[in-house]
Amino acid sequence: MSTDDFADDVHLVTGGAGFTGFKLGQKLADIGKKVILVDIVPPKWPLASNMTFVQCNLTKEQEVTSALRGANCVYHLASYGMSGKEHFNNKLIEEVNVRGTENVIQACLAHKIKRLVYTSSNNVVFGGQEISNGDETLPYLPLNKFLDHYSKTKRIAEQKVLEADKENVLRTCALRLGGVYGVGEQRHTPRVVNMTKNGLMVALFGTESLTDFLHVDNMVQAHILAAKALTKAEGCKSAGQAYFISDGAPINTFDFFRPLIKGLGYPMPTIAIPVWLMWFIALVLESVHFIVSGIYDFQPIFTRMEVLKMCVNNYFCIDKAKRELGYMPVKQNYLSDVLDDFIKQGFRKKETMKKPVVISMRWCVNIALSVIFTSFVLSYLQTLNFIHLEKLH
């Protein structure tokens, strides 16, 4: 992509210290743009000469207004609560994802910034129902149907961004991403590798369902094309629009990670667990977290939303992005570079003899809490069933 693709010079990326934000910033710098990375913490990677970093808390309106000064185009990637312990901090999720987005929009208007690209999620339309090759005509999921607050706030924020689109004032669009992966991704892939290494990847579930993944190179391409399509030179054709973005190659989650797991020398699980059981386990894990979170840092291995993403068809058509943006995935379910990176980090299985699984004290406590809570729930259900039977007699 040439430097002539944009008429302006300063491109700002919120969430610029994160994996996806920094990758986008790097590419923008490579094509000759002045890049401002905005985040609450500094990036851990070195900056190019035409990249600068501004520390900013998106929930603070004045900080956001100051941080966005001088930008010509804004990519709003920053969000909070996708996974891990932050996934259950509803108050901060709301503050960052909704109020933070409102602050970004207001700062764009205050500084007369003409273009805003919002990084959304395909979860804005998904709540556990089967979606096969869904497109942008799908309605938003009703707010009371969301299983997690993160997805709910992404839907609210996306609507606010698209509603802010106004000719000759601020042009906006939203990109609904699949699960992003690539060398350096810090959330999902490392968790899968560590679970496998620690002997916790013991069963399969939802092996017939398909979902979308998105290589970070494709993610970067889509953002730059979307911003370009907001210019007057391109007829502002992406203005007010949402686009599903993925590798365009739906795949089962276990099949996606299979080359990585086997490439590191570990076997794939052979035991299959019913989806309903995984759902129940996830419910138990989430319940234990809410009960003990005030006194113990219990982190669920997975959530109900993650079970649904793995067990129910949820993949989307990218034809609109291809047609209107010129988007074309350059990599599809490509984990070769990720595998090489984990091998370099020393994650390849070294032992030749089978060794017993070593479970840390933390895991023992987590398992014990889950078992105790499950026993309590089952006992309660049995008591209710007994009372019901007594009434029948």
C-alpha positions in Angstrom: 0.0 0.0 0.0 1.5 3.3 -1.1 1.8 6.5 1.0 -0.5 8.2 -1.6 -3.4 6.2 -0.3 -4.2 8.9 2.3 -4.4 12.6 1.9 -3.5 13.3 5.6 -0.5 12.4 7.7 -1.3 11.8 11.4 -3.0 8.5 12.2 -3.9 7.7 15.9 -4.5 4.3 17.3 -6.2 3.8 20.7 -5.1 0.6 22.4 -1.8 1.1 20.6 0.3 -0.7 23.3 -1.7 -3.9 22.7 -0.9 -6.6 20.2 -3.4 -5.6 17.5 -3.0 -1.8 18.0 0.8 -1.9 17.8 0.7 -4.1 14.7 -1.6 -1.6 13.0 0.6 1.3 14.1 3.7 -0.4 12.8 2.1 -0.8 9.3 0.9 2.8 9.2 4.4 3.9 10.1 5.9 1.6 7.4 3.8 3.3 4.7 5.0 6.7 5.8 2.4 8.0 8.3 3.0 9.8 11.5 1.6 7.5 14.1 0.3 8.3 17.6 -0.2 5.3 19.9 -2.6 5.9 22.7 -2.9 3.6 25.7 -3.0 3.4 29.5 0.4 1.7 29.5 3.4 2.1 27.2 4.1 -0.5 24.5 6.7 -3.1 25.2 8.0 -3.0 21.6 10.4 -0.3 20.3 8.9 2.6 18.4 9.9 3.6 14.9 11.1 7.2 14.4 7.7 8.3 13.1 5.8 6.7 16.0 5.0 8.4 19.3 3.2 7.2 22.5 0.7 9.2 24.5 -0.4 7.7 27.9 -4.1 8.2 28.4 -7.0 6.8 30.4 -10.0 6.6 28.0 -12.5 7.0 30.8 -11.1 10.5 31.5 -12.7 13.0 29.0 -10.0 15.6 29.3 -7.2 13.1 28.8 -8.8 11.8 25.7 -9.4 15.3 24.3 -5.7 16.1 24.9 -4.4 12.8 23.4 -6.4 13.1 20.1 -5.2 16.6 19.4 -3.4 16.8 16.1 -4.8 13.5 14.6 -6.3 13.3 11.2 -7.7 9.8 11.4 -8.5 7.7 14.5 -8.6 3.9 14.8 -10.4 3.0 18.1 -9.1 -0.4 19.0 -8.9 0.0 22.8 -11.3 -2.1 24.9 -11.5 -4.0 28.2 -12.9 -7.3 29.4 -12.5 -9.7 26.5 -11.1 -12.5 28.6 -9.3 -13.4 31.9 -10.2 -11.9 35.2 -11.2 -8.6 33.7 -14.0 -10.4 31.8 -16.1 -10.2 35.0 -15.4 -6.6 36.0 -18.6 -5.2 34.5 -18.2 -1.7 35.9 -14.8 -1.1 34.3 -15.9 -2.9 31.1 -18.8 -0.3 30.9 -16.5 2.6 31.7 -13.8 1.7 29.1 -15.9 0.3 26.3 -18.9 2.7 26.4 -17.8 5.8 28.1 -14.4 5.6 26.6 -15.9 5.3 23.1 -18.1 8.3 23.8 -15.1 10.3 24.9 -13.3 9.3 21.6 -16.2 10.5 19.5 -16.5 13.8 21.4 -12.7 14.4 21.0 -13.0 13.7 17.3 -15.7 16.3 17.0 -13.9 18.8 19.2 -10.7 18.6 17.0 -12.6 18.3 13.7 -11.1 14.9 13.0 -12.8 13.6 9.9 -12.4 9.8 10.1 -13.0 7.2 12.9 -12.7 3.5 12.4 -14.1 1.4 15.3 -12.8 -2.1 16.1 -15.9 -4.1 16.9 -16.7 -7.8 17.3 -18.9 -10.3 15.6 -20.3 -11.0 19.0 -22.6 -7.9 18.6 -25.0 -10.2 16.8 -24.2 -13.5 18.5 -25.7 -14.8 21.7 -25.6 -18.6 21.3 -27.9 -19.0 18.3 -26.5 -20.7 15.2 -25.2 -18.3 12.5 -23.9 -19.8 9.3 -22.4 -17.4 6.8 -24.2 -14.5 8.4 -24.0 -11.1 6.8 -24.4 -7.4 7.8 -28.2 -7.6 7.4 -28.4 -9.5 10.7 -30.0 -7.4 13.5 -28.1 -6.6 16.7 -28.6 -9.1 19.5 -31.1 -7.7 22.0 -29.4 -6.2 25.0 -31.1 -8.6 27.4 -29.8 -11.7 25.4 -26.1 -11.1 25.9 -24.3 -13.7 28.1 -21.3 -11.4 28.8 -21.0 -7.7 29.5 -18.0 -7.3 27.1 -20.0 -8.3 24.0 -23.0 -6.2 25.2 -20.8 -3.1 25.6 -19.2 -3.6 22.2 -22.7 -3.6 20.6 -23.6 -0.4 22.4 -20.3 1.3 21.5 -20.6 0.2 17.8 -24.0 1.8 17.6 -22.8 5.0 19.1 -19.9 5.2 16.6 -22.1 4.5 13.5 -24.8 7.0 14.8 -22.0 9.6 15.0 -21.4 9.4 11.2 -22.3 12.7 9.6 -21.4 14.1 6.2 -18.7 16.8 6.2 -18.3 16.4 10.0 -17.2 12.9 11.0 -17.2 9.8 8.9 -17.3 6.5 10.8 -17.4 2.8 10.2 -17.0 -0.4 12.3 -15.1 -3.6 11.7 -16.6 -6.8 13.3 -13.6 -9.0 13.9 -13.3 -12.7 14.3 -10.8 -14.1 16.9 -7.4 -12.4 16.1 -4.2 -14.5 16.2 -0.6 -14.2 15.1 2.9 -14.0 16.4 2.8 -12.0 19.7 -0.9 -12.5 20.4 -1.2 -12.6 24.2 -4.6 -13.8 25.1 -6.0 -17.0 23.4 -3.1 -18.8 21.8 -0.8 -18.7 24.9 -3.7 -20.0 27.0 -4.2 -23.0 24.7 -0.5 -23.7 24.6 -0.1 -23.5 28.4 -3.2 -25.7 29.0 -1.8 -28.3 26.7 1.7 -28.1 28.3 0.2 -28.5 31.8 -1.9 -31.5 30.7 -5.2 -29.7 31.0 -6.3 -30.2 27.4 -7.9 -33.5 28.0 -11.1 -33.5 26.0 -12.8 -32.3 22.8 -16.3 -30.7 22.5 -18.2 -29.0 19.8 -16.1 -30.8 17.1 -18.7 -30.3 14.4 -19.1 -26.5 14.8 -17.4 -23.8 12.7 -16.2 -20.3 13.7 -14.0 -17.5 12.3 -10.4 -16.6 13.0 -8.5 -13.6 11.8 -4.8 -13.3 11.2 -3.3 -10.1 12.4 -2.0 -9.2 9.0 -5.6 -9.4 7.6 -6.8 -7.3 10.5 -4.3 -4.6 9.8 -5.2 -4.6 6.1 -8.9 -4.3 6.8 -8.4 -1.2 9.1 -6.3 0.6 6.6 -8.7 -0.1 3.8 -11.7 1.0 5.9 -10.0 4.3 6.8 -9.2 4.9 3.1 -12.8 4.2 2.2 -13.9 7.0 4.5 -12.1 9.6 2.4 -13.9 11.8 -0.1 -11.6 10.5 -2.8 -13.2 7.1 -2.2 -16.7 8.5 -2.0 -16.9 7.9 1.7 -18.2 4.5 0.7 -17.6 2.9 4.1 -19.3 5.7 6.1 -21.9 4.5 8.5 -21.2 0.9 7.6 -20.3 -2.2 9.6 -18.2 -5.0 8.1 -17.5 -8.6 9.2 -13.8 -9.3 9.0 -12.1 -12.7 9.2 -9.8 -15.0 7.3 -12.8 -16.1 5.2 -12.2 -19.7 6.1 -14.5 -21.0 8.8 -13.0 -23.8 10.9 -13.6 -25.8 14.0 -11.7 -24.4 17.0 -9.9 -27.7 17.8 -9.0 -28.2 14.1 -7.6 -24.6 14.0 -5.2 -25.3 17.0 -4.4 -28.9 15.9 -1.3 -28.0 13.8 0.1 -25.9 16.7 -0.6 -28.5 19.4 0.8 -31.4 17.4 3.7 -29.3 16.1 4.8 -28.7 19.6 4.8 -32.5 20.2 1.6 -33.0 22.1 -1.2 -35.3 21.1 -4.8 -34.1 20.5 -7.4 -35.2 23.0 -9.5 -38.2 22.0 -12.2 -38.0 24.6 -15.4 -36.2 23.5 -17.5 -34.4 26.1 -21.2 -33.4 25.5 -21.8 -29.7 24.9 -24.4 -29.5 27.7 -21.8 -30.8 30.2 -19.3 -28.2 29.1 -22.0 -25.5 29.4 -22.7 -26.7 33.0 -19.0 -26.7 33.9 -18.6 -23.2 32.6 -21.6 -22.1 34.6 -20.1 -23.6 37.7 -16.8 -22.0 37.1 -18.4 -18.6 36.6 -20.5 -19.0 39.7 -17.5 -20.0 41.8 -15.7 -16.9 40.6 -18.6 -14.6 41.6 -18.9 -16.2 45.0 -15.2 -16.2 46.1 -13.9 -13.3 44.0 -13.9 -11.1 47.1 -11.5 -13.3 49.0 -9.8 -15.5 46.4 -8.6 -14.8 42.8 -10.4 -17.7 41.2 -10.1 -17.6 37.4 -12.4 -19.8 35.3 -10.6 -21.8 32.6 -13.4 -20.8 30.2 -16.8 -19.1 30.2 -20.2 -19.9 28.9 -19.7 -17.5 26.0 -16.4 -19.2 25.1 -18.2 -22.6 25.1 -20.8 -21.3 22.8 -18.2 -19.8 20.4 -16.6 -23.2 20.2 -19.8 -25.4 20.1 -22.2 -23.5 18.0 -21.8 -22.5 14.3 -21.0 -18.8 14.3 -19.2 -17.7 11.1 -19.8 -14.7 8.8 -19.6 -13.7 5.2 -16.9 -11.2 4.3 -18.3 -10.4 0.8 -19.3 -6.9 1.7 -15.8 -6.1 2.9 -14.3 -7.6 -0.3 -16.7 -5.7 -2.5 -16.7 -2.3 -0.8 -13.3 -2.1 0.8 -11.2 -4.3 -1.5 -10.4 -6.5 1.4 -8.7 -9.8 0.6 -7.3 -12.1 3.2 -3.6 -12.8 2.7 -3.4 -15.6 5.2 -6.1 -18.2 6.2 -5.9 -20.2 9.5 -2.1 -19.8 9.2 -0.3 -20.9 12.3 3.1 -21.8 10.9 4.8 -18.6 12.1 3.0 -18.9 15.5 4.3 -22.5 15.8 7.9 -21.4 15.0 7.7 -18.6 17.6 6.5 -21.0 20.4 9.3 -23.4 19.4 11.8 -20.6 19.7 10.4 -19.8 23.2 11.1 -23.4 24.2 7.5 -24.8 24.3 8.2 -27.9 22.2 7.7 -31.0 24.3 11.1 -32.4 25.3 10.4 -35.5 27.3 10.3 -38.9 25.6 8.7 -40.7 28.4 5.2 -40.0 29.7 5.4 -38.2 33.0 2.6 -37.6 35.6 0.8 -34.3 35.3 2.0 -31.8 37.9 -0.8 -29.7 39.2 0.0 -26.6 41.1 -1.5 -25.8 44.5 -3.5 -23.0 42.8 -5.1 -25.5 40.5 -5.9 -27.8 43.4 -7.7 -25.0 45.2 -9.6 -24.0 42.0 -10.7 -27.6 41.4 -11.7 -28.1 45.1 -13.8 -25.0 45.0 -15.5 -26.1 41.8 -16.2 -29.5 43.2 -17.7 -28.1 46.4 -19.9 -25.7 44.5 -21.1 -28.4 42.1 -21.9 -30.7 45.0 -23.9 -28.0 46.6 -25.8 -27.3 43.4 -26.6 -30.9 42.8 -27.7 -31.4 46.4 -30.0 -28.4 46.1 -31.5 -29.8 42.9 -32.0 -33.2 44.4 -33.8 -31.5 47.4 -36.1 -29.6 45.1 -36.9 -32.8 43.2 -37.6 -34.7 46.4 -40.0 -31.9 47.6 -41.7 -32.0 44.2 -42.2 -35.7 44.4 -43.6 -35.5 48.0 -46.1 -32.9 46.8 -47.2 -35.2 44.1 -47.9 -38.0 46.6 
